[in-house]
Amino acid sequence: MGDPESEEMRGSKPHVSVIVPCYNEQDNIETCVDQLDATFRSTQILHEILLINDGSTDDTLQRARLLYESHKSVRVIDLRRNCGKAVALKEGVRRARGDLVAFFDADLQYTPQDLVRMVSRLSNGIDFVNGSRNYNGYGASRTAFSRLYNRAVRLLFRMDLRDSNCGIKVLKKEVTDAGSIFDYGLPLVVPLLKLRGFESTEFPVTLQERKNGESKYFQNGHFLGGSKNIKDITYHSIMLLNLLAHTPLESGSRGRFPPEKVNSQFLT
């Protein structure tokens, strides 16, 4: 394996950079990469897959490095510690070389076919495409929490958004370069971008049940989805109010904020 700090970029400049945050996804990561690679190759869309290891404690990083060796489209970024999904995506955005940037989860609850269809919807007048889930892969409690949150976002910001916190998105690179889109947390990326004046559309996506591993956010059978979910609800509620308070400042503020950097190791 080459020197991760000096090895040259492999292949042509991609059209799409698919950013895949990975935290303890050793049983999903290989299938995820194989499916993404095969789907994009079938459409002849030049792509790269950025695997962001977010401090995994299992064999996720080792398997990602093997995928780097076997797939020319793969790059690996190791955050070295658990920083959270928003930081993982932010670092992926900073490293992305494509004209478009896509967010995709490693747990295989979304399909690469839907992602490719979303790429095709990114026309001249649209800056980003957001997925809208059918919730078939969620239980009743988790579905209720998500729908309640989205309803609050619609009412507070008076925006026609069905699913602002969906994990699958496609954005023009200049949208991500325009500022820190994760200032208020991952679920508020979409309303923040709309406040800043970017045009969007939503695309219905299929949500599948997780086959391997455990959800990092919601624990079935636990009160309010478990302690982690309660902490997330509290944090994102505070961020929601914070964005609401800063709405006049954020409105139309395209391109004001430089991206931040974190210490990481990467294979290019």
C-alpha positions in Angstrom: 0.0 0.0 0.0 1.4 3.4 -1.0 2.1 6.4 1.3 -1.3 7.8 2.2 0.0 11.3 2.4 1.7 11.4 -1.0 0.1 8.9 -3.4 -1.2 10.6 -6.5 -4.9 10.6 -7.4 -6.0 7.6 -9.3 -8.0 7.9 -12.6 -9.8 10.7 -14.3 -11.5 13.5 -12.4 -14.9 12.1 -11.3 -18.3 13.7 -12.1 -19.7 12.4 -8.8 -18.0 12.0 -5.4 -20.0 9.6 -3.2 -19.3 10.2 0.5 -19.9 7.2 2.7 -19.5 7.7 6.5 -18.6 4.4 8.2 -18.8 3.6 11.8 -18.6 -0.1 12.7 -20.0 -1.2 9.3 -17.6 -4.2 8.7 -20.4 -6.4 7.5 -21.9 -3.9 5.1 -19.0 -1.9 3.6 -17.9 -4.4 1.0 -21.4 -4.9 -0.4 -22.1 -1.2 -0.2 -19.0 -0.4 -2.4 -19.6 -3.2 -4.8 -23.2 -2.1 -5.4 -22.3 1.6 -5.7 -19.4 0.8 -8.1 -21.5 -1.5 -10.3 -24.4 0.9 -10.5 -22.4 3.9 -11.5 -20.3 1.9 -14.0 -23.5 0.6 -15.7 -24.5 4.3 -16.3 -20.9 5.2 -17.4 -20.9 8.1 -14.8 -17.4 8.8 -13.7 -17.3 8.5 -9.9 -15.3 8.1 -6.8 -16.3 6.6 -3.5 -14.9 8.2 -0.3 -15.1 5.8 2.6 -14.8 8.0 5.8 -13.9 5.8 8.8 -15.4 7.5 11.8 -13.3 5.9 14.5 -14.7 2.4 14.0 -13.8 -0.2 16.7 -14.4 -3.2 14.5 -12.7 -4.2 11.2 -14.3 -1.5 9.1 -11.0 0.4 8.4 -9.1 -2.8 7.5 -11.8 -3.8 5.1 -12.0 -0.3 3.6 -8.2 -0.4 2.9 -8.7 -3.7 1.1 -11.5 -2.1 -1.0 -9.0 0.7 -1.8 -6.7 -1.9 -3.2 -9.3 -3.7 -5.2 -11.4 -0.8 -6.5 -9.9 2.1 -8.4 -12.9 4.3 -7.5 -12.3 4.0 -3.7 -10.5 6.5 -1.5 -10.2 6.0 2.3 -10.2 8.8 4.9 -9.5 7.7 8.5 -10.7 10.3 11.1 -8.8 8.2 13.8 -11.5 8.8 16.4 -15.2 8.9 16.5 -16.2 12.5 15.4 -19.8 11.9 14.4 -21.5 11.7 11.0 -21.6 15.4 10.3 -17.9 15.8 10.8 -17.3 12.7 8.6 -19.4 14.1 5.8 -17.7 17.5 6.2 -14.2 15.9 5.8 -15.5 13.9 2.8 -16.8 17.1 1.2 -13.4 18.8 1.7 -11.6 15.9 0.0 -14.2 15.4 -2.8 -13.0 16.0 -6.4 -16.3 15.6 -8.3 -18.5 18.2 -9.8 -21.3 16.7 -7.7 -21.2 15.5 -4.1 -23.5 12.7 -2.9 -24.2 11.5 0.6 -24.9 7.8 1.0 -25.1 5.6 4.1 -23.0 2.4 4.5 -25.8 0.4 6.1 -27.5 -0.4 2.8 -30.9 1.0 3.8 -30.8 3.1 0.6 -30.2 1.9 -2.9 -27.5 3.0 -5.4 -30.2 3.0 -8.1 -32.1 5.8 -6.3 -28.8 7.7 -5.9 -28.1 7.6 -9.7 -31.7 8.7 -10.4 -31.2 11.6 -8.1 -28.0 12.6 -9.9 -29.9 12.7 -13.2 -32.4 15.2 -11.6 -29.7 17.8 -10.9 -30.4 20.0 -13.8 -29.3 23.6 -14.4 -31.9 25.2 -12.2 -31.5 22.8 -9.3 -28.6 23.1 -6.8 -29.3 20.0 -4.8 -31.6 17.0 -4.6 -32.9 15.6 -1.3 -34.3 12.1 -0.8 -37.7 11.6 0.7 -38.1 8.2 2.4 -41.1 5.9 2.4 -40.2 4.7 5.9 -40.7 1.0 5.1 -37.5 0.1 6.9 -38.4 1.9 10.1 -40.6 0.9 13.0 -43.6 2.9 14.1 -41.8 4.8 16.9 -38.9 5.9 14.8 -41.1 6.8 11.9 -43.3 9.0 14.2 -40.2 10.8 15.6 -38.9 11.6 12.1 -42.2 12.7 10.7 -42.8 15.0 13.8 -39.4 16.6 13.3 -40.0 17.2 9.6 -43.4 18.7 10.3 -41.8 21.1 12.9 -39.2 22.1 10.2 -41.9 22.8 7.7 -44.0 24.9 10.1 -41.1 26.9 11.6 -39.4 27.8 8.3 -42.5 27.8 6.1 -40.8 25.5 3.6 -42.3 22.7 1.6 -40.0 19.9 2.8 -41.2 16.4 3.3 -38.0 14.8 4.6 -35.3 17.3 5.5 -33.3 14.8 7.5 -33.1 12.0 4.9 -29.6 10.6 4.7 -29.3 10.4 0.9 -28.6 13.7 -1.0 -26.9 15.0 -4.1 -25.4 18.5 -4.2 -23.4 20.6 -6.7 -19.9 21.0 -5.3 -20.2 24.8 -5.3 -23.1 24.4 -2.9 -20.9 22.6 -0.4 -18.0 25.0 -1.0 -20.3 27.9 -0.4 -20.0 27.6 3.4 -20.3 25.3 6.4 -23.5 23.5 5.6 -23.2 21.5 8.8 -23.2 24.5 11.1 -26.6 23.5 12.7 -26.2 19.7 12.5 -26.9 17.2 9.7 -30.7 17.2 9.9 -30.8 21.0 9.2 -28.6 21.0 6.1 -31.6 21.2 3.7 -33.4 24.1 5.4 -30.1 25.9 5.9 -29.3 25.6 2.2 -32.8 26.8 1.2 -32.4 29.8 3.6 -29.2 30.6 1.8 -31.0 30.8 -1.5 -30.2 27.5 -3.1 -32.8 25.7 -5.3 -33.8 22.1 -4.5 -36.1 19.3 -5.3 -37.1 16.1 -3.4 -37.0 12.6 -4.9 -38.8 9.6 -3.4 -36.4 6.9 -2.2 -36.9 3.4 -1.0 -35.9 2.7 2.6 -34.9 -0.9 3.3 -34.4 -2.7 6.6 -30.9 -2.9 7.9 -29.7 -6.5 7.5 -26.4 -6.3 9.4 -25.1 -4.3 12.3 -27.1 -2.0 14.6 -28.5 1.5 14.2 -26.2 4.2 15.6 -29.1 6.4 16.6 -32.3 4.4 17.5 -32.7 1.4 19.7 -35.9 -0.5 19.2 -37.6 -1.5 22.4 -36.1 1.3 24.5 -37.9 4.3 25.9 -37.9 7.1 23.3 -35.4 5.0 21.2 -32.7 4.8 23.9 -30.4 7.3 25.6 -28.5 8.1 22.4 -31.7 9.0 20.6 -32.9 11.1 23.5 -29.5 13.1 23.4 -29.9 13.5 19.6 -33.5 14.8 20.0 -32.3 17.3 22.6 -29.3 18.4 20.6 -31.2 18.8 17.3 -34.1 20.6 19.0 -31.5 23.2 20.3 -30.0 23.5 16.8 -33.4 23.9 15.3 -34.1 26.9 17.6 -30.6 28.2 17.0 -31.1 28.2 13.2 -34.5 29.8 13.7 -32.9 32.6 15.7 -30.2 33.1 13.0 -32.6 33.0 10.0 -32.2 36.7 9.2 -28.4 36.2 9.1 -28.5 33.1 7.1 -31.0 34.2 4.5 -29.2 34.7 1.1 -25.8 34.2 2.7 -24.3 32.1 -0.1 -20.5 31.7 0.0 -19.6 33.4 3.2 -18.0 30.7 5.3 -14.7 28.8 4.6 -14.7 25.0 5.2 -13.0 23.8 8.4 -10.3 21.1 8.5 -9.9 18.2 10.9 -6.8 16.0 11.4 -7.2 12.8 9.4 -5.3 10.3 7.4 -6.3 9.4 3.9 -5.6 7.2 0.9 -6.1 9.0 -2.3 
